[in-house]
Amino acid sequence: MKVLIVGATGNVGLRLVPALLTHGHNVVAYVRSAKKLELLLPEPVYRQLSVVEGDATDSAAIKRAILDFQCEAVVNSAGVAAVAPWGKSTLPEIFRAVLEGVQEAGAEQKSPLRVWFLGGLGVLQFPGAMSMISDYVPIFLAHRQNIQLLRSLSPNTVDWSMICPSTMTPESSDFSVPTKSSHARLTAGAGTPPLWQDSWLKHIPLVGKPIVAAMNANRYDTTLEQCADFIAADLETRDSQWIGAPVGIIDASK
Ligand SMILES: NC(=O)c1ccc[n+]([C@@H]2O[C@H](COP(=O)([O-])OP(=O)(O)OC[C@H]3O[C@@H](n4cnc5c(N)ncnc54)[C@H](OP(=O)(O)O)[C@@H]3O)[C@@H](O)[C@H]2O)c1
């Protein structure tokens, strides 16, 4: 596929570029500074990219980039959610702009785009409850309004998925192609975290579910490279099972 990646200079973005190339995609990088991207990537990798400079809050420029390069898919890794509920973040503004650009480009092309967004573990449903994990552990809350926005879309306007990782650590700063990883492929689940460990502690009033969520949280730690590979592999098929879902991931080999 031809994939537009918004935020290619970030932790996730820098792993997505080589992962997408490794999986045979054509990559268009949408960044604020082409020079910065060029300095961060190995020269043979940078040479394989088309690069567009622009701001991720500019929905018209994102739409134009999609249409100019005839992109079939978009991955947004731009913007970061603030940790604390009172923290400030530009992520919601970026998210709205990318979504608007994607929707308008899809309308013009008369076919919805395939899009992966970055979310967080907190927007997944607490298994066995009707609430999100972030109802019990209220951090990285920007992702909540983002998933609500996606859920409010009319059907067949955007073929979205949101990957919902816990902490992702780097395996290396080697961004060459093909990618090398000694880590296992991730196991995924739609809506709730896969392989959740339940506990009777959840029945303790008020503190039970936060305790169980905290006990589980670091089981969902993955690497940036594993997540990038997961998205790049999924984009090999247009009929992904993850369309319309927040997606939990775990390294089941750990
Ligand atoms: N890292 C983790 O462990 C983790 C875990 C769970 C979820 N997430 C989520 O994953 C996403 C990516 O995280 P990350 O660690 O890769 O973040 P990051 O390293 O801080 O990268 C953020 C990217 O956003 C770009 N950006 C910010 N504002 C922009 C704007 N106005 N226009 C264009 N580009 C803009 C930055 O570009 P510049 O280089 O130009 O600044 C950079 O490429 C975030 O939504 C985060 O909340 C991350």
The ligand as a Gaussian input file, in Angstrom:
#p B3LYP/6-31G(d) Opt

LIG

0 1
 N        5.945000       5.981000      23.590000
 C        5.135000       5.213000      24.331000
 O        5.554000       4.420000      25.194000
 C        3.632000       5.299000      24.099000
 C        2.790000       4.413000      24.765000
 C        1.422000       4.443000      24.501000
 C        0.921000       5.354000      23.602000
 N        1.761000       6.224000      22.974000
 C        1.200000       7.186000      22.033000
 O        1.857000       7.039000      20.786000
 C        1.914000       8.279000      20.107000
 C        3.331000       8.542000      19.616000
 O        4.210000       8.552000      20.731000
 P        5.757000       8.827000      20.567000
 O        6.409000       8.296000      21.792000
 O        6.212000       8.368000      19.229000
 O        5.811000      10.432000      20.621000
 P        7.042000      11.386000      20.237000
 O        8.322000      10.625000      20.153000
 O        6.984000      12.569000      21.156000
 O        6.679000      11.859000      18.755000
 C        5.695000      12.790000      18.511000
 C        5.710000      13.109000      17.035000
 O        4.677000      14.059000      16.803000
 C        5.188000      15.057000      15.934000
 N        4.419000      16.281000      16.117000
 C        4.043000      16.880000      17.260000
 N        3.329000      17.988000      16.996000
 C        3.251000      18.065000      15.636000
 C        2.650000      18.981000      14.739000
 N        1.949000      20.032000      15.184000
 N        2.794000      18.767000      13.412000
 C        3.498000      17.690000      12.940000
 N        4.084000      16.793000      13.740000
 C        3.957000      16.983000      15.068000
 C        6.636000      15.222000      16.370000
 O        7.321000      15.904000      15.345000
 P        8.607000      16.841000      15.603000
 O        9.803000      15.924000      15.487000
 O        8.521000      17.839000      14.501000
 O        8.482000      17.431000      16.977000
 C        7.015000      13.747000      16.514000
 O        7.300000      13.191000      15.258000
 C        1.364000       9.322000      21.079000
 O        0.006000       9.564000      20.780000
 C        1.485000       8.640000      22.423000
 O        0.558000       9.166000      23.355000
 C        3.103000       6.208000      23.189000

